[in-house]
Amino acid sequence: MPAKNNTAAAITAAPAQASATDGAVPLRRHAEQALSDYFANLDGARPARLYDLVMREVEQPLFKVVLDYADGNQSRAAGILGIHRATLRKKLRELGLSA
């Protein structure tokens, strides 16, 4: 099946550990860079409830991209995410995504 887009292709194609020679950047490095940028741009403000902020910012695109990759099939999407379909449906409602 052809990949829907580059992001969806990365879900299954990205190795758990990328090598320095293949040019792939692991998701962890992207997250570290985004958080470093966030702290660098605080301009003296003190962060609060960072965990909640990160979860709000990451969960919606995670569920959206996985659901798109699974062609809207919630059972497949739940399997990819490693959660039960009922949990997926609950999260979709909470995030304002179609359930």
SETORKE-411280 format. One record per atom (N, C-alpha, C, CB): x, y, z; atom name; residue in one letter; residue number from 0. Coordinates in Angstrom, 3 decimals, always signed. Glycine has a CB too. Layout:
          x          y          z   atome   residu   num
          X          Y          Z      CA        A   NUM
...
This chain:
          x          y          z   atome   residu   num
     +0.849     -1.174     +0.000       N        M     0
     +0.000     +0.000     +0.000      CA        M     0
     +0.892     +1.235     +0.000       C        M     0
     -0.964     +0.000     +1.221      CB        M     0
     +0.704     +2.207     -0.886       N        P     1
     +1.548     +3.382     -0.890      CA        P     1
     +1.294     +4.243     +0.331       C        P     1
     +1.327     +4.184     -2.151      CB        P     1
     +2.343     +4.918     +0.775       N        A     2
     +2.230     +5.791     +1.943      CA        A     2
     +1.345     +6.981     +1.615       C        A     2
     +3.620     +6.267     +2.411      CB        A     2
     +0.588     +7.427     +2.614       N        K     3
     -0.307     +8.572     +2.436      CA        K     3
     +0.481     +9.867     +2.260       C        K     3
     -1.259     +8.695     +3.632      CB        K     3
     +1.514    +10.021     +3.064       N        N     4
     +2.395    +11.181     +2.981      CA        N     4
     +3.678    +10.833     +3.710       C        N     4
     +1.726    +12.463     +3.585      CB        N     4
     +4.611    +11.739     +3.746       N        N     5
     +5.897    +11.450     +4.375      CA        N     5
     +5.757    +11.158     +5.854       C        N     5
     +6.844    +12.603     +4.176      CB        N     5
     +4.862    +11.876     +6.556       N        T     6
     +4.690    +11.650     +7.984      CA        T     6
     +4.147    +10.261     +8.239       C        T     6
     +3.764    +12.698     +8.589      CB        T     6
     +3.129     +9.863     +7.493       N        A     7
     +2.550     +8.542     +7.677      CA        A     7
     +3.569     +7.458     +7.337       C        A     7
     +1.291     +8.384     +6.815      CB        A     7
     +4.349     +7.654     +6.306       N        A     8
     +5.361     +6.670     +5.933      CA        A     8
     +6.381     +6.509     +7.049       C        A     8
     +6.059     +7.079     +4.628      CB        A     8
     +6.674     +7.581     +7.725       N        A     9
     +7.663     +7.537     +8.795      CA        A     9
     +7.197     +6.695     +9.974       C        A     9
     +7.984     +8.937     +9.263      CB        A     9
     +5.885     +6.544    +10.146       N        I    10
     +5.365     +5.763    +11.260      CA        I    10
     +5.882     +4.336    +11.185       C        I    10
     +3.830     +5.778    +11.266      CB        I    10
     +5.857     +3.751     +9.998       N        T    11
     +6.291     +2.363     +9.884      CA        T    11
     +7.727     +2.243     +9.399       C        T    11
     +5.377     +1.612     +8.950      CB        T    11
     +8.237     +3.259     +8.734       N        A    12
     +9.563     +3.151     +8.147      CA        A    12
    +10.675     +3.558     +9.103       C        A    12
     +9.636     +3.988     +6.912      CB        A    12
    +10.374     +4.398    +10.103       N        A    13
    +11.421     +4.895    +10.985      CA        A    13
    +11.932     +3.791    +11.893       C        A    13
    +10.910     +6.065    +11.817      CB        A    13
    +13.246     +3.586    +11.915       N        P    14
    +13.797     +2.586    +12.816      CA        P    14
    +13.757     +3.089    +14.253       C        P    14
    +15.234     +2.228    +12.413      CB        P    14
    +13.814     +2.175    +15.202       N        A    15
    +13.806     +2.560    +16.608      CA        A    15
    +15.041     +3.402    +16.931       C        A    15
    +13.751     +1.311    +17.513      CB        A    15
    +16.149     +3.061    +16.337       N        Q    16
    +17.385     +3.807    +16.531      CA        Q    16
    +17.931     +4.177    +15.161       C        Q    16
    +18.429     +2.982    +17.354      CB        Q    16
    +18.022     +5.458    +14.863       N        A    17
    +18.567     +5.881    +13.579      CA        A    17
    +20.082     +5.978    +13.698       C        A    17
    +17.954     +7.240    +13.127      CB        A    17
    +20.752     +5.597    +12.638       N        S    18
    +22.203     +5.676    +12.672      CA        S    18
    +22.656     +7.063    +12.243       C        S    18
    +22.830     +4.600    +11.772      CB        S    18
    +23.843     +7.421    +12.645       N        A    19
    +24.381     +8.730    +12.304      CA        A    19
    +24.647     +8.844    +10.807       C        A    19
    +25.662     +8.994    +13.086      CB        A    19
    +24.813     +7.729    +10.135       N        T    20
    +25.163     +7.772     +8.722      CA        T    20
    +23.957     +7.840     +7.797       C        T    20
    +25.980     +6.577     +8.376      CB        T    20
    +22.756     +7.442     +8.266       N        D    21
    +21.614     +7.434     +7.356      CA        D    21
    +20.886     +8.773     +7.297       C        D    21
    +20.650     +6.360     +7.765      CB        D    21
    +21.245     +9.712     +8.154       N        G    22
    +20.648    +11.043     +8.115      CA        G    22
    +19.304    +11.149     +8.799       C        G    22
    +20.502    +11.473     +6.718      CB        G    22
    +18.735    +10.044     +9.257       N        A    23
    +17.439    +10.082     +9.934      CA        A    23
    +17.604    +10.681    +11.329       C        A    23
    +16.819     +8.660    +10.021      CB        A    23
    +16.624    +11.478    +11.720       N        V    24
    +16.642    +12.075    +13.051      CA        V    24
    +15.526    +11.426    +13.865       C        V    24
    +16.470    +13.638    +12.986      CB        V    24
    +15.876    +10.769    +14.972       N        P    25
    +14.853    +10.114    +15.785      CA        P    25
    +13.863    +11.117    +16.370       C        P    25
    +15.506     +9.320    +16.906      CB        P    25
    +12.664    +10.661    +16.610       N        L    26
    +11.610    +11.489    +17.190      CA        L    26
    +12.066    +12.122    +18.501       C        L    26
    +10.344    +10.657    +17.418      CB        L    26
    +12.815    +11.370    +19.276       N        R    27
    +13.327    +11.887    +20.552      CA        R    27
    +14.153    +13.160    +20.345       C        R    27
    +14.179    +10.817    +21.257      CB        R    27
    +14.977    +13.176    +19.306       N        R    28
    +15.803    +14.373    +19.043      CA        R    28
    +14.932    +15.557    +18.655       C        R    28
    +16.832    +14.093    +17.927      CB        R    28
    +13.872    +15.303    +17.878       N        H    29
    +12.948    +16.387    +17.533      CA        H    29
    +12.293    +16.946    +18.790       C        H    29
    +11.872    +15.891    +16.544      CB        H    29
    +11.886    +16.060    +19.684       N        A    30
    +11.237    +16.497    +20.932      CA        A    30
    +12.215    +17.293    +21.789       C        A    30
    +10.701    +15.279    +21.729      CB        A    30
    +13.439    +16.818    +21.906       N        E    31
    +14.447    +17.539    +22.681      CA        E    31
    +14.691    +18.920    +22.106       C        E    31
    +15.753    +16.753    +22.723      CB        E    31
    +14.782    +19.020    +20.782       N        Q    32
    +15.022    +20.310    +20.148      CA        Q    32
    +13.841    +21.256    +20.362       C        Q    32
    +15.286    +20.125    +18.652      CB        Q    32
    +12.630    +20.749    +20.221       N        A    33
    +11.438    +21.578    +20.424      CA        A    33
    +11.381    +22.093    +21.858       C        A    33
    +10.161    +20.781    +20.095      CB        A    33
    +11.699    +21.242    +22.826       N        L    34
    +11.689    +21.682    +24.224      CA        L    34
    +12.810    +22.668    +24.507       C        L    34
    +11.809    +20.483    +25.157      CB        L    34
    +13.976    +22.441    +23.939       N        S    35
    +15.087    +23.393    +24.102      CA        S    35
    +14.705    +24.748    +23.529       C        S    35
    +16.372    +22.866    +23.416      CB        S    35
    +14.080    +24.753    +22.354       N        D    36
    +13.617    +26.003    +21.743      CA        D    36
    +12.581    +26.686    +22.624       C        D    36
    +13.029    +25.737    +20.348      CB        D    36
    +11.666    +25.907    +23.191       N        Y    37
    +10.631    +26.457    +24.077      CA        Y    37
    +11.285    +27.183    +25.253       C        Y    37
     +9.687    +25.330    +24.593      CB        Y    37
    +12.239    +26.524    +25.922       N        F    38
    +12.903    +27.143    +27.065      CA        F    38
    +13.728    +28.362    +26.653       C        F    38
    +13.795    +26.127    +27.764      CB        F    38
    +14.352    +28.295    +25.493       N        A    39
    +15.162    +29.419    +25.020      CA        A    39
    +14.312    +30.651    +24.719       C        A    39
    +15.937    +29.015    +23.776      CB        A    39
    +13.037    +30.440    +24.396       N        N    40
    +12.158    +31.555    +24.031      CA        N    40
    +11.246    +32.013    +25.158       C        N    40
    +11.322    +31.169    +22.857      CB        N    40
    +11.478    +31.566    +26.366       N        L    41
    +10.624    +31.971    +27.488      CA        L    41
    +10.808    +33.436    +27.865       C        L    41
    +10.910    +31.101    +28.694      CB        L    41
    +11.955    +34.002    +27.539       N        D    42
    +12.232    +35.412    +27.799      CA        D    42
    +11.967    +35.781    +29.260       C        D    42
    +11.388    +36.290    +26.880      CB        D    42
    +12.491    +34.962    +30.163       N        G    43
    +12.371    +35.254    +31.588      CA        G    43
    +11.121    +34.712    +32.254       C        G    43
    +12.415    +36.705    +31.787      CB        G    43
    +10.150    +34.282    +31.478       N        A    44
     +8.928    +33.722    +32.063      CA        A    44
     +9.240    +32.356    +32.667       C        A    44
     +7.798    +33.606    +30.993      CB        A    44
     +8.517    +32.015    +33.716       N        R    45
     +8.698    +30.711    +34.359      CA        R    45
     +7.665    +29.740    +33.803       C        R    45
     +8.571    +30.824    +35.913      CB        R    45
     +8.122    +28.606    +33.301       N        P    46
     +7.163    +27.630    +32.770      CA        P    46
     +6.357    +26.992    +33.897       C        P    46
     +7.894    +26.542    +31.960      CB        P    46
     +5.146    +26.614    +33.577       N        A    47
     +4.290    +25.919    +34.541      CA        A    47
     +3.466    +24.877    +33.790       C        A    47
     +3.360    +26.925    +35.308      CB        A    47
     +3.164    +23.786    +34.464       N        R    48
     +2.333    +22.730    +33.891      CA        R    48
     +2.853    +22.271    +32.529       C        R    48
     +0.894    +23.211    +33.761      CB        R    48
     +4.168    +22.114    +32.448       N        L    49
     +4.801    +21.742    +31.190      CA        L    49
     +4.312    +20.390    +30.688       C        L    49
     +6.308    +21.718    +31.351      CB        L    49
     +4.126    +19.441    +31.589       N        Y    50
     +3.657    +18.125    +31.173      CA        Y    50
     +2.318    +18.249    +30.449       C        Y    50
     +3.529    +17.184    +32.389      CB        Y    50
     +1.376    +18.980    +31.024       N        D    51
     +0.061    +19.166    +30.395      CA        D    51
     +0.192    +19.850    +29.041       C        D    51
     -0.861    +19.988    +31.307      CB        D    51
     +1.053    +20.840    +28.956       N        L    52
     +1.273    +21.556    +27.699      CA        L    52
     +1.792    +20.610    +26.619       C        L    52
     +2.259    +22.716    +27.907      CB        L    52
     +2.798    +19.842    +26.954       N        V    53
     +3.390    +18.920    +25.974      CA        V    53
     +2.364    +17.885    +25.530       C        V    53
     +4.634    +18.217    +26.565      CB        V    53
     +1.619    +17.327    +26.467       N        M    54
     +0.630    +16.319    +26.103      CA        M    54
     -0.450    +16.907    +25.191       C        M    54
     -0.009    +15.726    +27.363      CB        M    54
     -0.911    +18.128    +25.473       N        R    55
     -1.907    +18.773    +24.602      CA        R    55
     -1.348    +18.994    +23.204       C        R    55
     -2.362    +20.116    +25.202      CB        R    55
     -0.098    +19.392    +23.117       N        E    56
     +0.518    +19.695    +21.829      CA        E    56
     +0.833    +18.441    +21.015       C        E    56
     +1.783    +20.489    +22.043      CB        E    56
     +1.095    +17.320    +21.656       N        V    57
     +1.537    +16.111    +20.962      CA        V    57
     +0.395    +15.132    +20.686       C        V    57
     +2.607    +15.421    +21.773      CB        V    57
     -0.527    +14.995    +21.613       N        E    58
     -1.567    +13.973    +21.465      CA        E    58
     -2.438    +14.159    +20.232       C        E    58
     -2.437    +13.964    +22.678      CB        E    58
     -2.913    +15.358    +19.983       N        Q    59
     -3.828    +15.547    +18.857      CA        Q    59
     -3.171    +15.202    +17.517       C        Q    59
     -4.330    +16.987    +18.830      CB        Q    59
     -1.970    +15.727    +17.213       N        P    60
     -1.366    +15.327    +15.938      CA        P    60
     -1.010    +13.845    +15.893       C        P    60
     -0.124    +16.149    +15.677      CB        P    60
     -0.636    +13.253    +17.016       N        L    61
     -0.341    +11.826    +17.051      CA        L    61
     -1.564    +11.024    +16.628       C        L    61
     +0.119    +11.403    +18.454      CB        L    61
     -2.691    +11.285    +17.261       N        F    62
     -3.899    +10.530    +16.951      CA        F    62
     -4.380    +10.819    +15.540       C        F    62
     -4.998    +10.853    +17.953      CB        F    62
     -4.281    +12.058    +15.102       N        K    63
     -4.739    +12.419    +13.756      CA        K    63
     -3.913    +11.708    +12.688       C        K    63
     -4.663    +13.941    +13.554      CB        K    63
     -2.590    +11.754    +12.806       N        V    64
     -1.721    +11.151    +11.801      CA        V    64
     -1.881     +9.631    +11.780       C        V    64
     -0.258    +11.526    +12.067      CB        V    64
     -1.965     +9.019    +12.951       N        V    65
     -2.129     +7.564    +12.990      CA        V    65
     -3.482     +7.166    +12.405       C        V    65
     -1.995     +7.039    +14.437      CB        V    65
     -4.539     +7.900    +12.721       N        L    66
     -5.855     +7.591    +12.177      CA        L    66
     -5.866     +7.777    +10.658       C        L    66
     -6.930     +8.476    +12.834      CB        L    66
     -5.224     +8.832    +10.174       N        D    67
     -5.105     +9.036     +8.727      CA        D    67
     -4.342     +7.876     +8.083       C        D    67
     -4.395    +10.378     +8.425      CB        D    67
     -3.253     +7.463     +8.721       N        Y    68
     -2.437     +6.369     +8.198      CA        Y    68
     -3.244     +5.073     +8.119       C        Y    68
     -1.193     +6.166     +9.073      CB        Y    68
     -4.139     +4.882     +9.089       N        A    69
     -4.968     +3.681     +9.142      CA        A    69
     -6.244     +3.846     +8.310       C        A    69
     -5.327     +3.352    +10.594      CB        A    69
     -6.287     +4.865     +7.468       N        D    70
     -7.454     +5.126     +6.613      CA        D    70
     -8.749     +5.217     +7.412       C        D    70
     -7.583     +4.036     +5.561      CB        D    70
     -8.668     +5.779     +8.625       N        G    71
     -9.846     +5.952     +9.451      CA        G    71
    -10.278     +4.698    +10.194       C        G    71
    -10.959     +6.426     +8.616      CB        G    71
     -9.582     +3.594     +9.998       N        N    72
     -9.926     +2.347    +10.665      CA        N    72
     -9.448     +2.418    +12.117       C        N    72
     -9.297     +1.123     +9.925      CB        N    72
    -10.404     +2.565    +13.029       N        Q    73
    -10.048     +2.765    +14.431      CA        Q    73
     -9.404     +1.541    +15.067       C        Q    73
    -11.267     +3.146    +15.212      CB        Q    73
     -9.793     +0.363    +14.639       N        S    74
     -9.165     -0.846    +15.176      CA        S    74
     -7.686     -0.898    +14.792       C        S    74
     -9.894     -2.107    +14.667      CB        S    74
     -7.394     -0.589    +13.521       N        R    75
     -5.984     -0.551    +13.074      CA        R    75
     -5.211     +0.544    +13.792       C        R    75
     -5.902     -0.332    +11.550      CB        R    75
     -5.828     +1.729    +13.907       N        A    76
     -5.160     +2.852    +14.576      CA        A    76
     -4.858     +2.503    +16.025       C        A    76
     -6.030     +4.125    +14.506      CB        A    76
     -5.815     +1.887    +16.712       N        A    77
     -5.601     +1.492    +18.103      CA        A    77
     -4.458     +0.488    +18.196       C        A    77
     -6.889     +0.895    +18.706      CB        A    77
     -4.397     -0.447    +17.255       N        G    78
     -3.314     -1.418    +17.235      CA        G    78
     -1.961     -0.760    +17.037       C        G    78
     -3.550     -2.435    +16.149      CB        G    78
     -1.898     +0.204    +16.132       N        I    79
     -0.642     +0.930    +15.887      CA        I    79
     -0.207     +1.671    +17.153       C        I    79
     -0.806     +1.929    +14.704      CB        I    79
     -1.173     +2.281    +17.835       N        L    80
     -0.873     +3.051    +19.050      CA        L    80
     -0.619     +2.159    +20.266       C        L    80
     -2.017     +4.002    +19.352      CB        L    80
     -1.073     +0.894    +20.190       N        G    81
     -0.909     -0.004    +21.322      CA        G    81
     -1.912     +0.254    +22.431       C        G    81
     +0.478     +0.116    +21.866      CB        G    81
     -3.106     +0.720    +22.056       N        I    82
     -4.170     +0.975    +23.027      CA        I    82
     -5.439     +0.265    +22.568       C        I    82
     -4.423     +2.506    +23.198      CB        I    82
     -6.407     +0.157    +23.449       N        H    83
     -7.690     -0.448    +23.096      CA        H    83
     -8.493     +0.527    +22.243       C        H    83
     -8.485     -0.846    +24.369      CB        H    83
     -9.354     -0.006    +21.397       N        R    84
    -10.181     +0.830    +20.521      CA        R    84
    -11.087     +1.747    +21.342       C        R    84
    -11.029     -0.050    +19.579      CB        R    84
    -11.606     +1.272    +22.466       N        A    85
    -12.454     +2.119    +23.318      CA        A    85
    -11.669     +3.320    +23.847       C        A    85
    -13.024     +1.299    +24.497      CB        A    85
    -10.413     +3.090    +24.192       N        T    86
     -9.554     +4.187    +24.655      CA        T    86
     -9.310     +5.175    +23.526       C        T    86
     -8.209     +3.644    +25.191      CB        T    86
     -9.083     +4.655    +22.328       N        L    87
     -8.895     +5.522    +21.166      CA        L    87
    -10.128     +6.387    +20.946       C        L    87
     -8.598     +4.687    +19.907      CB        L    87
    -11.306     +5.783    +20.978       N        R    88
    -12.547     +6.529    +20.747      CA        R    88
    -12.730     +7.624    +21.805       C        R    88
    -13.760     +5.571    +20.757      CB        R    88
    -12.436     +7.298    +23.048       N        K    89
    -12.539     +8.280    +24.136      CA        K    89
    -11.584     +9.457    +23.883       C        K    89
    -12.224     +7.612    +25.508      CB        K    89
    -10.337     +9.135    +23.525       N        K    90
     -9.353    +10.179    +23.269      CA        K    90
     -9.754    +11.043    +22.066       C        K    90
     -7.973     +9.555    +23.034      CB        K    90
    -10.289    +10.418    +21.025       N        L    91
    -10.726    +11.172    +19.848      CA        L    91
    -11.800    +12.189    +20.242       C        L    91
    -11.263    +10.213    +18.753      CB        L    91
    -12.745    +11.753    +21.082       N        R    92
    -13.788    +12.686    +21.557      CA        R    92
    -13.167    +13.813    +22.366       C        R    92
    -14.845    +11.942    +22.411      CB        R    92
    -12.271    +13.480    +23.287       N        E    93
    -11.622    +14.488    +24.146      CA        E    93
    -10.838    +15.500    +23.315       C        E    93
    -10.682    +13.806    +25.160      CB        E    93
    -10.218    +15.033    +22.241       N        L    94
     -9.365    +15.899    +21.414      CA        L    94
    -10.137    +16.626    +20.324       C        L    94
     -8.264    +15.083    +20.783      CB        L    94
    -11.436    +16.358    +20.217       N        G    95
    -12.245    +17.018    +19.201      CA        G    95
    -12.035    +16.477    +17.805       C        G    95
    -11.962    +18.469    +19.205      CB        G    95
    -11.557    +15.248    +17.719       N        L    96
    -11.385    +14.592    +16.439      CA        L    96
    -12.610    +13.704    +16.216       C        L    96
    -10.047    +13.762    +16.389      CB        L    96
    -12.945    +13.405    +14.988       N        S    97
    -14.139    +12.582    +14.739      CA        S    97
    -13.976    +11.210    +15.368       C        S    97
    -14.405    +12.442    +13.225      CB        S    97
    -15.018    +10.750    +16.038       N        A    98
    -14.960     +9.443    +16.705      CA        A    98
    -16.034     +8.528    +16.191       C        A    98
    -15.094     +9.595    +18.210      CB        A    98
